[in-house]
Each structure stands twice: as structure tokens, then as C-alpha cells.
Amino acid sequence: MDVSATVRDIARDPAGHISDAFFDLKVLREVGLLEPAGPGKLARTLKLLIHWGTSPGGATGLAAIRDPDGIAARDELGELTFQQVHRRTNALAHALADLGVEAGDGVGIMCRNHRGFIDASMACAKLGASLLYLNTAFAGRQLVEVMEREGPEVLIYDEEFTGLLEGLPEDITRIVAWRENGEAGGYDLEDLIERGDPSDLSRPDRDARFVILTSGTTGTPKGAQRSSPTGITGAASLFDRIPYRRGETMKIAAPMFHSWGFLHFMVGLSTGSTMVLRRRFDPEETLRATAENRAQVLAVVPVMMQRILELPEETLRSYDLSSLRITAVSGSALPGEMAIRWMDLFGDNVYNLYGSTEVAFATIATPDDLRAAPGTAGRPPRGTIVKIFDEDGNELPPRETGRIFVGSGTAFEGYTGGGGKETIDGLLSSGDVGYIDPEGHLFVAGRDDEMIVSGGENVFPREVEDLLAEHGEIAEVAVIGVDDEEFGQRLKAFVVLNDNGAGPSEDDVKGYVKKNLALYKVPREVVFLDELPRNATGKVLKRELQSQD
């Protein structure tokens, strides 16, 4: 944390910064992070904070001081305490240094949700490396393309991905984080940890950088980079809207290589919470693990929530989720009726975060927001500004749809390949369009590059998707724009029916839209699919649907 800069800021605006400081302390006390400690523990904490500041490299050390015997992670191999995680990541960091990894060096991580992800991430953070998180759903060509563009010297990966590495340069150091058959070559992560020195490290010359790839739903994923955090205001704003608490149990089902799962990984460490992890998502296993671990937090993406709600009613009601205080959902659009159904079944615990890899979090919808305004993306947390602009950069009044721009202290620093998002008055484009209602709730209409003009009218596929998602016989739907000789452009719908026999015909689907929306919003064509193409975070890959046109 840059103390001198903070002092200068307070001197320029003492009332504002003192108010922020009181807000931060209030929220962190509510979370339980300001509980009193004995003299010895307090002295060790202060020493570590002076050494590491708020860099993630010191996170495991703080957790080990605060609760050394507490369970940090529970995965398919068993449990790890915070002290074990701290010593394991020290040992791995020393071993990586022996292999030549230095501050600023690039390390790719292609791991599912398990202890190896934690070990690799925190060891590299302690070395000040630049971490590149790779999508576990990549095809070989995508992996090679991203690795060539980003240029990491080391790749830490699960054995199951060995077949994707054939096109990579031979000089990339390969480390296997999770072995299943023992057939992959390269170094073994557990062997490196076992042989490594578990003593504490010196702080590197530069703090770690984290590169999380964009979803790539409309093109090649880009690398969005962030430096290590330098303050606590962003975390306090998040904790103020989503009531995480110290020492709870989190079932993290969302993939940790992407923004939402990674956020919960960092929240878990910072709050001393137990992270319950499984390498692959299964709807009923997620319910079972949440119930058996008496988890207070469940982190999912919308498609995971959908898959759970598709389970038979008797299955849903057979698991006791009364411990669950927070169902944290983000990553793609959350239909309003899905949130309501979940809360009717499991209590008012859904918190929906809207943001992107680039802007971080923009708005958060609490259960009260979702009940009052179903389908809303919520309202901005403290310290975040959200405005709606038209194509000429003019701010729009409530209920008028335009481009969404976000300002906060958590935005990305730019793409690793160069360039960034458009800005207006210091606010960053989210890439979406939407509107704000008079009560301050944001509603997202869809991607700004998905809007079509049909017969002179602006049409957003999201509106038709939300309507069809409410149809009792439709499980999933995606809508895209296609060329039309008469109207210029029209919509085309891709529909997945419920698994209950006969469903609506193409004419039935069109008639349902015509009954509820304007004529120019009726799809020109309806295509029935067995499933929609999705990436590992559950977002629909509309570029693949476009190729079917």
C-alpha cells in the first residue's frame, strides 16, 4: 500500500478520504477481519504487513498467522490447513526459483479447481511472476495461439491437457499439477513441493501481475492484466454488498481460472474461509457438497444454477441447504425468473454481480433488488460509477437504453497485446448496452455489438432470450442477428427444449414472441438444438451459432 500517496490524497480531500477510511474499517469489522489478537500474533501480523503490504504474496502468511490449523481447502485429495498451504507455496516458490523463475517472468496455469491451482498461484505470487490463467476448455490451436502471444516461460497444467501441448515450443518448462495416469512428462508439482524449502521468502523486486483471459465468445480471447492490489477499498465495497464473513465455508463451483472463480479464491484466502473444490462440475454433487460441508457460500455461474434447477424436484428438496447465506452468481446474464425460483427453493440468498474481465465489478444485485426488480443487474457498490451514454457520448436519462460505462479503482490496465476499452470522462466501456431505472437499478440489454436494426428499429437479442427463457417448455435459448432482404436484419433463435417429450414447434415459438413483443422482434427462423455451445464459464459461444447461419 502506498502510504505517502494516501496521505497526499487525504490532504487534498480530508473529509472524503477519512469517510472512506471509516467505511473500510466498518465493513472489515463486520466481516470479522478486525478481531483483536494477542500481542504475539499482532506483532507477527504487523511485521508481515510491513514486509508484503497488501500484495497477494503475503496472503497465505497472514492466514497462517491468523488461523494456522484452520482448513484452507478441501478437495478430492483431502484437506489442507492454512499453515500447510503457506509452507507448501513457500516450498514451491523456492523450487520454481531454482528452475529459473524470477520476478516478472511469465507462468501459464491451466488447472481445474483443486489444490494445485492454489499452490501454483500463490507460489508464483510470492516470486512476483506474471500469471497467465488459461481456459481449461481450450482446443489445442487456441492454447498454442494464446501461449505464443503471451509468451510464458513455464506452464503448470493438469495431466489431462497433455495432448493439447504438441504445438508448444520445447523450451517451455512443463510442470504437471494433477496426475491421473502418470503418463505426462515434465516436472511433478507435488515432487517440487516435497523437495522445496518451506521457509519464508523475501519480497520480490516487483509484485505479481495477474492476466485473466476474456471469454472470447465473439473472437480470440484477449489477456486482461492487473497488478497486485494496493488497498482495501475495492474489497470493502464488495463485502458491503455481498456479506462474506471470516471463517466460513465456500463451495467454489465456478472455474477459478476466470474472473468470478478467481475472485472467490482470493476472498477465501483473505477471509480465512474453507474452500471446497472439485475438478469438474456436477449439479447434484454441488448440492451434496454444499449440504455436507454446511457451506455458507456457493459460487456459481448462471448455467450452473440452471443445471441444478433442472434436477428433479425431489432431488432438489432432498438436500439441506439451510446453512447457505450467499449464492454468488456472475459470468453471464442471470434471467430474473431463475433467481426467483432459486430463492423460492433455497431462501433469499442470491447475489448477482455484473461486470467483465476488463471493468471488474460494476453493479451487484442483492436478494431485495432481485425481488423488487427481477432481471436487474443491481446497483453500483460504493466507489463505483455507472453511466449510460448514447453513440455521441451524451449521458442518457433513466429508462433510455445506451452503452454502459463504468468507473472504479478495480478496472484492468489494458490488454496484454496492446489497446484497451473505449473511455468517456474517465469511465470504461463494459461492451454492453442497457438502461438504469428511476430507482437506480441497472438492466443489461446485451452486447453492444449484438444489437441489430430491423426495419429501422433497434433490437436487442437479450429481450427475446429473456422472454423465451420464461416459456415452460424451453430449457435454453440463444438469439443472434442475421441478414434479411426485407428488414435489413432479423433475429434467429436457437432453442433447446426441456427433456419432457413433445415441445413447441417453430410456429409456436414465433407465435409466443409475437404475442408478447413487437412484430419486428419475432425471429425469422427458429432452430432446435440438443444443447447450446458454451465455454467453460457457461457463456454461449455465439460465433459458433453464426457459423450455422
N, C-alpha and C positions, 0 to 999 in steps of 0.2 A: 504494500500500500504506500503511495507517495504522500507521506505526511506533510511535507512542505507545500505541495500543491493544494492539499486540503486546507491548510492554514491560510494560504493566499485566497482561496475561494471564500472561506468564512469571512475574511477581512473585507472582501468586495460585497458580500451579501450575508451579513452575520445572521439576520433573522431567518432567512431561508435555509441556510446550512445547519443552524442549530436546530431548526424544526425537523430537518431531515435526520439529524443525528438522534433526536429523541424518538422519532418514528422507528428508526432502525433498532434502537435499543428496546423499545416497547415490543416490537414484533419478535425479536430474537429471544426476549424473556418469555413471551408466550409459547414459543417453540420449545423452550427448555434449554437453550444454549447458553444462558447466563446464570445457571445454577451455581451456588457457592461451592468452592472446592477447598480442600485443606491446603496448608502452606506449601507442602512439598509438591503436590500436584499443580498448584498455581504457579510455583516458581518454574517447574519444567514446561508448563504451557507457555508462559511468557518468554522463556528462553527460545522455545521452538518458533513462536510467532516472530520474534525479533530476527531469527535466522532465516525463516522461509517467507515471512509476510503472509499474504493470502494466496500464495501460489499453491496450486493443487499438489505440488511435490511434497508439501508438508501435511496433507490431509490425513494420510494413514498414521503419521506420527501423533497428530492431535487425537485421533480416535483411539489409538493405543494407550495414550496417557489417560484419557477420559474414562475408558471402559475396556481395559486390556482383555478381560475374559468374556466380554460380550460377543455374541455371534454376529459376525460381519456378513457372511454369505453361507447359503445352504443350497448346494447343487446336487447333481446326480452322484458326485463322489463323496458327499458328506458335508461336514461343517468346517468353517474356518473362523477363528476368533479375530478380533481387530489386531491383537498382538501378533498373531500368526501372519496376517496379511501384511502388516508393516515389515516384519522380518523377511517374509518371502519376497516382497517387492524390493527391499534393500539388496537381498542376495541376487535377484535377477538383474537389478541395475548394475551391480558390480560385475556380473558375468557379461552383460552387454557391453560395458565399458572395456572389458578385456578383449571382446571381439571387435573393438574399434569404434563403437558408437559414442559420439561426442555431442555436446550441446549444439543444437541447430541441425543435426543430421535427421534425415527423413526415415521414418519407420512405418511401414504399412501394417495394419492389423485387420485380418479377415477372420473373425471369430464369432461364433454364436454366443448366446448368453450362458456363460459358465465362468469359473474361477480364472481361467486363462486370460479372459478379456480383462478382468480386474488386475491380474498380475502384470500383464503387458502394458496396460495403460498407465498404471501408477509407477512402474519401474522406469518407463520412458519419461514420464513427467519429472521424476527425480533427477534425470540426466539432462533435462532441458531440451529434449528432442522435439522434432516436429512430427506429430502423429497424424497419419492418414487412415481414416476409417473406411474400409471397403465393404461394399454391399455383398452380403452372402448369397444374393440371388444373381450375381453377375454371371454372364456367359464368359467363356474364355477370351473372346475377342474384346469384350468390354473391359475385362480385368487388365489385359495387356495394354489397351489404349490408355486407360487411366494411369497405370503404373509408369508407362513411358512418358506421359505428360507431367506427372508429379515427381517422378524420379527418386523414390525412396531407395536407400541402400540396403535395407533389411525388410524382410517380410515375415510376420508372425501369423500363422494360419492354422486352421483345423485340417486334419489329415484328409477329410472328405473332399477338400478342394484341390488336392494334388493334381488331378487331371487337367485343371484349368491353367496350370503354370507353364505349360510346354513352350509358349512363345516368349517367356520372360528371359532376360539376359542371365547367363550362367553366373555372373559375378555378384548377383543379389544374394546376400546371406539369408538362408531359409531356416526358420525355426518352427517346429510343429508344436502347437499349443494343446491340441486334443487328439490323441491317437485312438483309433478303433481297431485297426487290423495290424498295425505295426509295420506297414509296408512303405510308408513315406520315408524319404531320405531326410537329410538336413539335421540340425541340432534338435534336441528334445527340450522343451521348456522346463519340465519338471527336473530333468537332469541338471540343467543350468542353475535352477533354484537350489537344488541339493548341494551342488558344488560351490555355490557362490558365498561371498562374505556377507553375513546378515547385519553387519554394523552400519550405523547411520552414515549418510553421505554428506559431503559439503554441498552447499547450494551452488548450482552451475552458474556460469557467466551470463546466461540468458534463460528466461523462463520458457517452459514448454509452450508450443503452439498446437492447436487442435484444428485439423482440417476435416470437416464433415461434408460429404458429397450431397449435392442437391438430388432430388428424387429422380430427375431425368425422365419425367413422364412424357415430355414432348420433344426430347432430344438427348444428347450425350450428357451424363451427369457432370456438373462442374464442382470444383473444390472451393468451399467457402471457409476461409480461415479466420480464427480468432486467437488472440493472445490469452495468456492466463489471466483470470480476473484480478482486479486491483482494488476491489472494495466490496462492500456487503449490501449496498442499497438495492441492487438488482435482485439479490436473493430475498431481502426483506420484503420487497414489493410482491414477489411471487408468494412467499409464505403468508402474506397478509390476505391474499385472495384464496389460496389453497392451504388449508390449515394443517400442514405437515407438523408432526411433533417428534421430539427427540425419543430415540429408543423404541420406535415402533417396528412393525414387520411389514415389508413391502414385497408383494408378488410383482416382479417386473416381467411382464409378458411381451411388451414392446421391444423390438430389437435394439440392443444397446449401441449398435454402430451408427444409428441415426439419431437425430436431434432429441426426440422425445424419450427414447430409452436411455440415451446418454445423460439427459438431464436428471432422470431418476437415479442413475448410477451415482452422479455427483451429489444429489440430495441425500441419498442413502448414506454416503460417506460422511457428509457434513453434519447430519443429524444423528449419527451413530445408530442407524437403523439396520435391521437384518434384511438382506436382500435374498429373496427366494427365487432361484433361477432354474430354468430348464432350457435345453438347447433348442427344442422345437415346440411350437405352439400346438396345443390340442385343446379344444373347447372344454370338454369335461374335465380333463386333467387340471386345467386352470382353475375351474371351480373347486375341484377337490383340494388342490394345493392351497388355495385361498382359505378354505374352510379348515383344513387340518392344521395349518400354521396360525390360525386365528389372525390372519393378516388384517391390518387396519387400512392398508393402501393397496390398490390394484392399478397398475399402469398398463393401459392397452391402447391400440389404435382402433378406429371405428369398425373396421372389418372384423376384428377380433370380437368386439362386443356383439356384432351382428351374428357371427358364428355361434357364440354362446347362446344368444336368444333363439337361434334356430333349433336348439336341443329340445327334446320333448318336454312338455310341461312338468311331468312327474320327475324328470331328471333335474330340472331347474329348482324344483321345490325340495329336492332331497338333500341339498347341501345347505348347511347353516352358515350364512354369511352375515350374521348379526354383528360380528366384530368389525365389519367393513365400514369405515368412515369416509373414505375417499376412493371413488373410481375416477382416476385421472385419465382423460382421453384427449388425444390430439393426433395430428398427422394427416388428416383429410377431413372432408366435410362430415359433420355429425347430423343426420336427419333428426328433426325435432321429435318425431314420434318414437324413434329408437331410444332417445334419452328418457322420454316419459315412461315407456314400457319398462325400461331397466329400473327406474326409480319406483314404479308401482310394484315391482317384484322384490327389489332388494333395498328399498329405502332411498331417501333423498340424499344421495352421496355422489352424484355425477358432477365433475368439474371439467368443463371443456375449454381447452386452451387453443386459441387461434394464433398462428404465427407462421414463420417459414424459417428455413435454414439461414436465410440472409438477415431477416429483421429480428430473429429470436421471437419472444412472445409479444403480441400486440394487444390482445384482449383475452379475458378469462370470464367464462360464464359459470356462475355458481348455481347450485340447485334452485335457489329462488329465482334467478334470472331465467333458467330453462323452464320453470313452471309458468312464470309470468309472460314470457315471450318465446315460445317453443321455436327452435331453429336458430336462435340468436347465437352469435359467436361471443357474446358477452360485452364487457366494458373494459376500458384500459385500466391497468393497475397504476398505482402511484408512480410517478416519474415517467410515464409513457404517454405520448400524444398520438392520437389517430385522427386524421382528417380525410375528407373526400374531395377530390379535385376533378374538374372536367378536363377535356382534352387541351384546353388553353391554359391550364394551370390556375383556374379560378376555384376558390373553395365553394362547395355546394351546400345548400341548407339541408336540414333534416328531410329524410324520405326521398331525396333525389339521388339517383344512382350514378356513381362515378368511380374513379380509380382510388384505391385505398393507399394512403401513405402513412408511414409510422416513424415516430421519433422516440429513441430511448438510448440508454447507455450500454445496451447489450447487442447492438447491431454488429454484423460482420465487418471485416476490414477490407473486403474485396475478394474477387475470385483469384485463385492461385495462378490462373492462366492470364490474368490481367482483366481490367474492366470491373464494372460493378453495376448496381441498380440505379435507375433514374432517381434524382432527388429534386424536391421542390421545397424551398425555405428550410433546408436542413433536414427534411423528412425523407425517408427512403421508401420507394415503391415496394409494395408487397407482391406486385404482379397480379393482384386480384381486383375485382370490381365489387362494389356493394353500396350500402347506404346506412345511415345512422338514424334511428327513430328519435322522436322528441324526448324519450326517457334516457337516451344515451346508449342504447343497445346497438351494436354493430350487426348487420346482416350481410353475409357474403353471397353474391350472386354467381360467382365463378371466376375463372381466369380471365384476365383482360384480353388474352389472345384467343379466347374461345367464343367471344361474342360474335354473332353474325347479324347481318342486315337482311331481313326477309320482307320484301315488298315495301321497303323504306322504313321498316320498324326494327329497332334494336331488340334482339332476342338473346337471352342467356340460357344455355342448356341446363344450368343448375335448377332453374324453376321447374322445368319439365321433369327432371330427375327426381326432385323432391315430391312432386305430385304423384308420379308413378310408384315411388317407393311406399306410398300410403295404400296402394292397391293391395288388397288382401291376398291375391294370388300371384303377386310378383315378389320374388326374393331379392333381386338385384337389377339395377338398370344403369346404363350409361348413355349419354346423348352427345352427339357431335354435329357439327355443321357440314353440309355438303352442297355442291353447286346445284342450282335449279334454273332451268331455262325461263320459267315464268316469273319467279320471285327473286331471282338472283342467287339466293341461298335458302335452304330449308334445313330442318332438323332430321336426323336419322337416329332412331333409338335401337339400342341393343339390350335385350331383355332376357333375364334368367328367371324362369318360373319356379314356384315352390314345388317341392317334390311330393305332390299330392294328386297325381293323375292329370286329368284334363285341366287346361287353363284357358285364359282369354286368347282369342285369335288376334291377328293383326288388326282387323277392323274393330274388334272390341277395344284394343289399346288405343287406337286413334279416336274412337268414339268417347272414351273416358277422358282423354285430353281435351277434345272439342267441347265436352260438357262443362269443363271446369276452367278452361283458359281460352284466350283469343284464338281465332281460326289460324292465324299465321304462326302459332306456336305448335300446331299439330304436326307430328313427324310425317315426312313424306313417305318414309319406309320404316318398318319395324322388323328387326332381325332377331330370331330367338337363338340363344346360345346355351350351352351346358354350364359355362362359367365365364366370367369376365377376366381378361388378362390383367394381372396385378403385379406390382413389385413387392419386395419383402416387407415394406411398411404398409401394404394394403392399398396403396393408391392405384387407381385404374390407369393402365397404360393406353391412353387414347391414341397415341401414334400407331399402335398396333391395330386399333379399330379403324383408323383412317386408311390403313393399307388394305382393309377388306372392302373398301368402297368400290 
